[in-house]
Amino acid sequence: MRYFSVFFMSLYGAVAALGQPAAASLTPTQAQALVTRALATESQAAQELTALSHPMRYRLHKSSPRLTSTKVIAETRDGDVARLIAINDQPLNQADEQQEQARLDALLNDPSRQRHRKQSEDNDTARAMKVLRVLPVAFLYQFTGMGSAATGTVAKFTFKPNPQFAPPDIETGILTAMAGEIWVEPIQERVVHLAGSLQQDKEIALGIVQMDKGGWVEIDQADVGGQQWRIVRIRLKMDMRILFKGKSSDSVQEFSQFQPLPADLSYRQAIQMLRNEPMRVTPEAH
């Protein structure tokens, strides 16, 4: 799950005391304190995920106005391995399948390709952790009440930029222009829904990148088994300019069919596993 949304995965946190019902109302100070305590717990969970103590395989279905793709992804100690199995919800044709098999052969024959991918994943994670560490001070949180979600009862919070927050680096600069809401499942102390939007145009990286006002992201997270929480859906719409060149992101990513994998699985073993298993596109692809 290495994409723009990894920037936001660190927003997952929790509020409310374990096993205790959420209060009917919270003052801003209480809400801020709950989020601060919860993010400390979530930071530990993020480190465990980085250590890959519970690797998974799953399906990623990504759709955009231009293209829809379905991949099976296996997490390994050597980094993620992906196999493309469908384009526009149809099985790969012969030419596309041959191209995909050739790509996997190249990974097997040249370990440096996988090392490069693993390094990219590690860099993404490091950037996400920078964001996670400042979240308690980057936003002001306000409890808005209890509600319902697919996971059951949730506590709802809004967040807005903290005017006293000074971003320490490029990765955290965008937080000064973002506001939204977080829904928290209070029993397992996890965020099940995050929605954030840019309240103004935002320049980062000394103006090299400009992100347009109105861009937004929504992320849903769930227990996918064994109290392992993962992202299950991301919706992203963002317009930006990089060195005066326009770029637009408009996509929905859905993650499903999570299954545990051995902790010592190598990337070579994962490739063979993905090759040997039948890849049905429907109905499980969504």
TANORLIN-V948498 format. One record per pair of residues at least 24 apart in sequence whose C-alpha atoms are under 8 Angstrom apart, sorted by the first residue. I is the first residue (numbers start at 0). J is the second residue. D is the distance in whole Angstrom. If there is no record, write none. Layout:
# TANORLIN-V948498
i->I j->J d->D
i->I j->J d->D
This chain:
# TANORLIN-V948498
i->1 j->120 d->6
i->1 j->123 d->7
i->4 j->216 d->8
i->4 j->233 d->8
i->4 j->235 d->8
i->5 j->123 d->7
i->5 j->124 d->7
i->5 j->127 d->6
i->6 j->123 d->8
i->6 j->126 d->7
i->6 j->127 d->5
i->6 j->130 d->7
i->6 j->170 d->8
i->7 j->127 d->7
i->7 j->130 d->8
i->8 j->127 d->7
i->8 j->230 d->8
i->9 j->45 d->8
i->9 j->127 d->6
i->9 j->128 d->7
i->9 j->130 d->6
i->9 j->131 d->5
i->10 j->130 d->8
i->10 j->131 d->6
i->10 j->134 d->7
i->10 j->193 d->8
i->11 j->38 d->8
i->11 j->41 d->7
i->11 j->189 d->7
i->11 j->190 d->5
i->11 j->193 d->8
i->12 j->37 d->6
i->12 j->38 d->5
i->12 j->40 d->8
i->12 j->41 d->5
i->12 j->183 d->8
i->12 j->188 d->7
i->12 j->189 d->6
i->12 j->190 d->5
i->13 j->37 d->5
i->13 j->38 d->6
i->13 j->40 d->8
i->13 j->41 d->7
i->13 j->183 d->6
i->13 j->184 d->7
i->13 j->185 d->7
i->13 j->188 d->5
i->13 j->189 d->5
i->13 j->190 d->6
i->14 j->183 d->7
i->14 j->185 d->6
i->14 j->188 d->6
i->14 j->189 d->8
i->15 j->185 d->6
i->15 j->188 d->7
i->16 j->185 d->7
i->16 j->188 d->8
i->17 j->185 d->7
i->17 j->186 d->6
i->17 j->187 d->7
i->17 j->188 d->7
i->18 j->185 d->8
i->18 j->186 d->5
i->19 j->185 d->8
i->19 j->186 d->7
i->20 j->185 d->7
i->20 j->186 d->8
i->21 j->145 d->8
i->21 j->154 d->7
i->21 j->185 d->7
i->23 j->144 d->7
i->23 j->145 d->8
i->24 j->142 d->7
i->24 j->143 d->8
i->24 j->144 d->7
i->25 j->141 d->8
i->25 j->142 d->6
i->26 j->141 d->7
i->26 j->142 d->7
i->27 j->139 d->8
i->27 j->140 d->7
i->27 j->141 d->5
i->27 j->142 d->7
i->30 j->140 d->6
i->30 j->141 d->6
i->30 j->142 d->6
i->31 j->135 d->7
i->31 j->139 d->7
i->31 j->140 d->6
i->31 j->141 d->7
i->34 j->135 d->7
i->34 j->140 d->8
i->35 j->135 d->5
i->37 j->188 d->8
i->38 j->131 d->8
i->38 j->134 d->8
i->38 j->135 d->7
i->42 j->128 d->8
i->42 j->131 d->7
i->42 j->132 d->8
i->49 j->124 d->7
i->51 j->75 d->8
i->51 j->76 d->7
i->51 j->262 d->7
i->52 j->262 d->6
i->53 j->227 d->8
i->53 j->259 d->7
i->53 j->260 d->7
i->53 j->262 d->7
i->54 j->259 d->6
i->54 j->260 d->5
i->54 j->261 d->7
i->54 j->262 d->6
i->55 j->257 d->6
i->55 j->258 d->5
i->55 j->259 d->4
i->55 j->260 d->5
i->56 j->256 d->8
i->56 j->257 d->6
i->56 j->258 d->5
i->56 j->259 d->6
i->56 j->260 d->7
i->57 j->254 d->7
i->57 j->255 d->6
i->57 j->256 d->5
i->57 j->257 d->4
i->57 j->258 d->7
i->58 j->253 d->8
i->58 j->254 d->6
i->58 j->255 d->5
i->58 j->256 d->6
i->58 j->257 d->7
i->58 j->284 d->7
i->59 j->252 d->7
i->59 j->253 d->6
i->59 j->254 d->5
i->59 j->255 d->7
i->59 j->284 d->8
i->60 j->252 d->6
i->60 j->253 d->5
i->60 j->254 d->7
i->60 j->284 d->7
i->60 j->285 d->6
i->61 j->250 d->7
i->61 j->251 d->6
i->61 j->252 d->4
i->61 j->253 d->6
i->62 j->250 d->6
i->62 j->251 d->5
i->62 j->252 d->7
i->63 j->249 d->6
i->63 j->250 d->5
i->63 j->251 d->7
i->64 j->249 d->7
i->64 j->250 d->8
i->69 j->280 d->8
i->69 j->284 d->7
i->71 j->273 d->8
i->73 j->260 d->8
i->73 j->269 d->6
i->74 j->260 d->8
i->75 j->262 d->7
i->75 j->263 d->7
i->75 j->264 d->5
i->75 j->265 d->6
i->75 j->266 d->6
i->75 j->269 d->7
i->76 j->262 d->7
i->76 j->263 d->6
i->76 j->264 d->6
i->76 j->265 d->6
i->76 j->266 d->7
i->77 j->113 d->7
i->77 j->114 d->7
i->77 j->117 d->6
i->77 j->265 d->6
i->77 j->266 d->6
i->78 j->113 d->7
i->78 j->114 d->8
i->78 j->116 d->7
i->78 j->117 d->5
i->78 j->120 d->7
i->78 j->266 d->7
i->79 j->116 d->8
i->79 j->117 d->7
i->79 j->266 d->7
i->80 j->266 d->6
i->80 j->269 d->7
i->80 j->270 d->7
i->82 j->273 d->7
i->84 j->278 d->7
i->84 j->280 d->7
i->85 j->280 d->7
i->88 j->280 d->7
i->88 j->281 d->8
i->88 j->284 d->8
i->89 j->280 d->7
i->90 j->280 d->6
i->103 j->270 d->7
i->107 j->267 d->6
i->113 j->266 d->8
i->126 j->170 d->6
i->127 j->170 d->8
i->129 j->170 d->7
i->129 j->171 d->7
i->130 j->170 d->7
i->130 j->171 d->6
i->133 j->171 d->8
i->136 j->161 d->7
i->136 j->164 d->6
i->137 j->161 d->5
i->137 j->164 d->5
i->137 j->166 d->8
i->137 j->174 d->7
i->137 j->175 d->7
i->138 j->164 d->8
i->138 j->174 d->8
i->150 j->184 d->7
i->150 j->191 d->8
i->150 j->221 d->8
i->151 j->184 d->7
i->152 j->184 d->7
i->152 j->185 d->8
i->153 j->182 d->6
i->153 j->183 d->5
i->153 j->184 d->5
i->153 j->185 d->6
i->154 j->182 d->6
i->154 j->183 d->5
i->154 j->184 d->7
i->154 j->185 d->7
i->155 j->180 d->7
i->155 j->181 d->6
i->155 j->182 d->5
i->155 j->183 d->6
i->156 j->180 d->6
i->156 j->181 d->5
i->156 j->182 d->6
i->157 j->181 d->6
i->169 j->203 d->6
i->169 j->204 d->6
i->172 j->203 d->7
i->173 j->201 d->7
i->173 j->203 d->7
i->176 j->200 d->8
i->176 j->201 d->7
i->190 j->220 d->7
i->191 j->219 d->5
i->191 j->220 d->5
i->191 j->221 d->6
i->192 j->217 d->7
i->192 j->218 d->6
i->192 j->219 d->5
i->192 j->220 d->6
i->193 j->217 d->6
i->193 j->218 d->5
i->193 j->219 d->6
i->194 j->218 d->7
i->207 j->240 d->8
i->207 j->241 d->6
i->207 j->242 d->5
i->207 j->243 d->8
i->208 j->239 d->7
i->208 j->240 d->6
i->208 j->241 d->5
i->208 j->242 d->7
i->209 j->239 d->5
i->209 j->240 d->5
i->209 j->241 d->7
i->210 j->237 d->7
i->210 j->238 d->6
i->210 j->239 d->4
i->210 j->240 d->7
i->211 j->237 d->7
i->211 j->238 d->6
i->211 j->239 d->6
i->213 j->237 d->8
i->214 j->238 d->6
i->223 j->257 d->6
i->224 j->257 d->8
i->230 j->254 d->7
i->231 j->255 d->6
i->253 j->285 d->7
i->255 j->284 d->8
i->255 j->285 d->7
i->256 j->283 d->8
